[in-house]
Amino acid sequence: MSHILHLDASARPGLAGTDHHGSHSRYLSHRFVSRWQSHRPKDAVVYRDLGQRPPSFINHDWVASAFTPDERREPWMKEALAESDELVDELIAADIVVIGTPLYNFGMPAPLKAWVDQVVRIGRTVDIDDTDPFNPYVARLADRERQVVVLAARGGANMAPGEAMAHMNYLEAHLATAFEFIGITRIHTVAIEGQEAGGDVLAKSIADATRKVERLVDELHVGANAVPINESA
């Protein structure tokens, strides 16, 4: 049985095409998960709506607690890390992390960045090897294969790598860096563009992205069916 962690980060609560001013990134992420479950209904899905219920921002207490060895943590430190522990546990258990996210002002929304800050954590998802001065970081989530699917929505167009406006898009690159840092290197991206233009530009992008999501689900199903993912979890 596969474990899917489904995250939505849009400030818009509804789905594009169904709800007035609904979210295109939520539309893609729900399309992915629904299609996945139609083929593998027994797979576990954990859902977090980061856009409507954002994680806490890290603060002084969090930093002090995270960098204190577990055996020396005081009760208040464990409490300061309780939310982070829950989010990290969900990530570690996941085989596929599905992220629906808009591009806001060149990067990821604040709730998604707060989630990243909670899960990229010394002693849980990454370690430091003091004996290696050139590459001291040890990714702890490289213990087995996990996949990340980033399903984005961009107001502009031509923002994919190598395209004319790519220099204004730090969303996917930032997420890829964070996940690779902790050991997850299989990252897939699909995006809807052209929301500001609307009309045929947007309609074509939605249709293209929908086909790509469905194809991606089918491709990942092949691997999941050939080799059971995280069967012991």
HELIX and SHEET records of a PDB file:
HELIX    1   1 HIS A   24  HIS A   39  1                                  16    
HELIX    2   2 HIS A   60  ALA A   66  1                                   7    
HELIX    3   3 ASP A   70  ARG A   72  5                                   3    
HELIX    4   4 PRO A   75  ALA A   80  1                                   6    
HELIX    5   5 ALA A   82  ALA A   93  1                                  12    
HELIX    6   6 ALA A  110  VAL A  119  1                                  10    
HELIX    7   7 ARG A  140  ALA A  142  5                                   3    
HELIX    8   8 ALA A  166  MET A  168  5                                   3    
HELIX    9   9 LEU A  171  ILE A  182  1                                  12    
HELIX   10  10 GLY A  199  ALA A  226  1                                  28    
SHEET    1   A 5 ALA A  44  ASP A  49  0                                        
SHEET    2   A 5 HIS A   3  ASP A   8  1                                        
SHEET    3   A 5 ILE A  96  PRO A 102  1                                        
SHEET    4   A 5 GLN A 147  ALA A 153  1                                        
SHEET    5   A 5 ARG A 186  ILE A 192  1                                        
SHEET    1   B 2 VAL A 126  ILE A 128  0                                        
SHEET    2   B 2 TYR A 137  ALA A 139 -1                                        
END                                                                             
